Amino acid sequence: MIVSKFGGSSLADASQIQKVCDIIIANSERKVVVVSAPGVRTANDTKVTDLLIALGKERLSGSDGEVLFNRITERFSDIAVALRIEDVLPVIKKHISDTVSQPVSNPDRFMDAVKSLGEHCCARIVAAYLNRIGIKAKFCDPKEFGLLLSSTFGRIRVLPKSYEHLSKLRDVEGICVFPGFYGYTPEGEIMTFSRGGSDVTGSILAAAVEAQVYENWTDVDCVYAVNPKLVNHPFPIREITYAEMRELAYAGFTVLHEEALYPAFQKGIPVHIRNTNNPSRDGTYIVAKRSVYDSLVTGIAGENGFCTLNIKKYLMNREVGFAVKVLSIIADEGLSFEHMPSGIDSISIVLRGSDFTIDKEDRIVDRIRKELNIDDVFVHRNLAIVMIVGEAMANTVGTTARAAQALSKAGINLEIINQGASEISVMFGVREEYCNYAVRVLYNEFFNK
């Protein structure tokens, strides 16, 4: 059994949906299909999810949102008419209307319900079209099949019992078309993953049905060693490990949601990145253990939006439990840390700036001063994380020095250097304005020499 997830660009209009269905029926092992909401059709177009978010905000503000409601329903109408499945339109329009018109007791849950409409309606369309062309298919509701989610400090997690529930997808007759991006709380309310969360849904389903492979269909031929927008003709990656991909996704790789690998990783299921518009290409396999090493460094990525909480205290290394106390204060604010480089008398906690708000900063800094008797504490914002990742680096001397020297020659000052214990990645902290430049410098150092 193969689980296949298709992204928004693959489902943007009727012709794209026809391509998707051609791919589905080309292999009888593709039994579970996960769909995103329709993406953009042209450069100036708007994603359905963005239209839905705007509609939800209008409804919360007291507006009827009629203009946006009509734009969204017309988008699905255009697709359904072109595919000659007009019979599905009344069901779709009623579901959208009922969802956006419901009384609002919890604004967050209301917005999640509205945001989920894109995937829900797209899954109904794909299932209807497959049935029209003679392929038995079923729209599989996440509520019916028990995809249960919980949230702790804003982090969405799948509940373990979901896997047992979802294993019943193996018994669905025909092709199961499953909407991505959302599930349900145990109380029956809709909850969404973060943007791009359909990748996570696909991985969960692949683990639940113990798929042979999890195919992730997108609009690129493969995973590249660097963002194709930053360099010309980037190096293609044929094979990459879960660990390498996890590091790169964390640092800004947008091919796959950063949390999408874990369910597949737990079951050892390979993830195959492929192009809907070019299905003959081999794509990229994400696997537990590589058999192909084309380069020393597998990939380079960078992302803005980080900050550091810097603490100095003389003889810090002699104080038992100091780091635990710091992390406890941070945890009390519902924050998780990203990295923690340290010296004998100093420690830096790397956090995401969007989570580390000014209010939280003030409370945390005040508690650290009062409770830990430190010499100094200060925050640096507007930092970027740039990473070089590659399992071959662990057995090669001088990779970090080579990267640091290349950045130094380019005039880029390093705020932080940190290497993971696994030695498959090295993280550099630079000012945000240097992020893309640093990525290009490192790419030239490791791939163009």
C-alpha positions, 0 to 999 in steps of 0.5 A, spaced: 500 500 500 502 506 498 500 513 501 500 519 496 499 526 499 498 532 493 500 539 495 496 545 493 499 547 487 498 540 484 490 541 486 489 548 484 484 547 478 481 542 474 486 540 469 491 539 475 486 535 479 486 530 472 493 530 473 493 527 480 487 522 478 492 520 472 497 519 477 493 515 482 490 510 478 497 509 474 499 504 480 494 500 484 498 500 490 496 507 491 490 506 496 490 512 500 490 519 498 491 525 502 489 532 499 491 539 500 486 545 499 487 548 492 493 553 491 495 558 486 493 558 479 497 564 477 502 568 480 497 573 482 492 568 484 490 567 492 490 560 495 484 558 498 486 557 505 488 564 505 481 566 502 478 562 508 482 565 513 480 572 511 473 570 511 473 567 518 476 574 520 471 578 517 465 573 520 469 574 527 469 582 526 461 582 525 461 582 517 457 577 513 463 576 508 459 575 502 464 577 497 469 572 500 464 567 501 462 567 493 469 567 491 471 561 495 464 557 492 466 560 485 473 557 486 470 550 487 464 551 482 469 552 477 473 546 478 467 542 479 463 544 472 470 543 469 470 536 471 463 535 470 461 533 477 456 538 479 452 534 483 457 535 489 456 542 489 450 543 493 454 538 499 460 543 498 456 549 498 452 547 504 458 545 508 461 552 507 455 556 509 454 551 515 461 552 518 462 560 517 455 561 519 455 557 526 455 561 533 462 562 535 464 560 542 471 559 541 474 564 536 480 559 535 476 553 534 472 557 529 478 559 525 480 552 525 473 549 522 473 555 517 481 553 515 479 546 514 474 547 509 479 547 503 482 540 504 475 538 506 472 540 499 477 538 495 477 531 498 470 531 496 471 533 489 477 528 488 473 523 490 467 525 486 471 525 480 474 518 481 468 515 481 465 519 475 471 516 471 469 509 473 474 508 479 471 507 486 473 512 491 470 514 498 471 521 501 474 519 508 472 524 514 478 525 519 472 524 524 469 518 522 476 515 522 478 517 528 484 522 527 484 525 534 489 531 536 491 535 542 494 541 543 499 543 549 502 550 549 500 551 541 503 545 539 499 540 535 500 533 537 496 526 534 494 522 540 497 515 540 490 512 539 489 515 532 493 510 529 489 504 531 483 508 529 486 510 522 489 503 521 482 501 518 483 505 512 486 499 509 479 496 509 476 501 505 473 499 498 477 502 493 481 509 494 480 513 500 481 520 499 482 523 506 483 531 507 489 533 510 491 539 515 486 537 520 483 532 525 479 533 531 479 534 539 477 528 543 471 533 544 469 533 537 472 540 535 476 541 529 483 542 530 488 544 524 496 543 524 500 549 522 500 551 515 503 545 510 500 540 515 497 536 510 504 533 510 503 531 517 497 528 515 500 524 510 505 521 514 500 519 520 496 515 515 502 512 512 504 510 519 497 507 521 496 503 515 504 501 515 505 503 508 510 501 503 512 508 501 509 515 503 509 519 496 509 527 497 507 530 491 509 537 490 511 542 484 519 540 484 522 535 481 526 533 487 529 536 493 535 540 492 541 542 496 539 549 497 533 553 495 532 554 488 530 561 489 537 563 491 542 559 486 542 557 479 541 550 477 542 547 485 545 540 486 539 535 486 539 530 492 537 523 490 537 520 497 537 523 504 536 521 511 530 522 516 535 526 520 538 530 515 531 532 512 529 534 519 535 538 520 534 542 513 526 542 514 527 546 521 532 551 518 527 553 512 527 547 507 520 548 505 519 542 501 516 538 507 513 540 513 518 540 519 514 535 523 512 531 517 517 525 518 516 523 525 510 518 524 514 515 518 520 515 521 517 511 527 515 506 522 521 506 518 517 508 512 521 511 506 518 518 504 518 519 496 518 527 494 515 527 487 513 532 482 506 532 479 507 536 473 513 531 471 512 524 474 517 521 470 522 524 474 526 519 480 525 525 485 528 524 492 527 518 497 528 520 504 530 514 508 533 511 515 540 509 512 543 512 505 546 508 500 548 514 496 553 519 498 553 524 492 557 530 496 560 531 503 554 536 505 547 534 503 544 541 504 544 548 506 538 552 509 537 558 513 531 561 516 530 568 519 526 569 526 530 567 531 533 570 538 538 569 543 537 569 551 544 570 553 546 569 561 553 570 564 555 568 571 562 567 574 563 560 576 556 558 572 559 551 571 560 550 578 553 551 580 549 544 580 542 545 576 543 552 573 541 550 566 535 546 569 533 552 573 533 557 566 530 552 562 524 551 568 523 559 567 522 558 560 518 552 560 513 556 565 512 561 559 510 555 555 516 556 550 521 550 548 528 552 546 532 551 539 539 550 541 543 552 547 550 553 546 554 555 552 561 556 555 564 555 562 561 562 565 555 563 560 549 560 556 545 562 550 538 560 549 536 560 542 528 561 541 524 563 536 522 570 536 515 569 534 514 565 540 519 569 545 514 575 545 516 582 548 512 581 554 515 574 555 522 576 555 520 582 560 518 576 565 523 571 563 529 576 564 526 579 571 525 572 574 532 570 571 535 576 575 531 575 581 532 568 582 539 566 579 543 571 582 546 572 575 552 577 573 548 579 566 542 577 562 540 580 555 537 579 549 539 579 541 533 579 536 533 579 529 538 573 528 538 568 522 540 560 523 544 558 517 545 550 517 550 545 513 547 538 514 550 532 511 552 525 514 558 524 511 561 530 515 561 526 521 567 522 518 571 528 515 576 533 518 575 540 518 568 541 515 566 546 520 573 550 520 572 550 512 565 553 513 567 558 518 572 561 514 568 561 507 563 566 511 569 570 514 572 571 508 565 574 505 565 579 511 559 575 515 560 575 522 558 569 526 554 570 532 553 563 534 556 556 532 553 550 534 554 543 532 550 537 534 552 531 538 550 527 532 555 531 528 551 531 522 549 538 522 553 545 524 549 551 526 551 558 524 547 564 527 548 571 523 544 577 523 538 576 519 540 581 513 546 576 512 541 570 511 541 568 504 548 571 502 550 566 508 547 560 504 549 562 497 557 563 500 556 556 503 553 553 497 559 556 493 564 553 498 561 546 498 558 545 491 561 550 486 569 548 488 
